[in-house]
């Protein structure tokens, strides 16, 4: 057995097997999709019900992203404390410094 054929057997055959397995699984999911289960209550109702009963509530990525989007849409007003007192937002001296140092 030649070295190149040995390398093909050790590397190529497992790769081809994995690709074929992926293609078969993908084709199966396309032709036979999962059937949705009928819901008796809206999806949002279950976490609220569990929250009211003081049970643990799972939080998904979608809920976290919605909270982040909502929080970024309405930024909270913040006050900065610096040597001249409190400032609503960034102090004008800082903004002048940023403008002066900008390229």
Buried (B, 14 or more C-beta within 10 A) or exposed (E): EEEEEEEEEEEEEEEEEEEEEEEEEEEEEEEEEEEEEEEEEEEEEBBEEEEEEEEEEEEEEEEEEEEEEEEEEEEEEEEEEEEEEEBEEEBEEEEEEEEEEEE
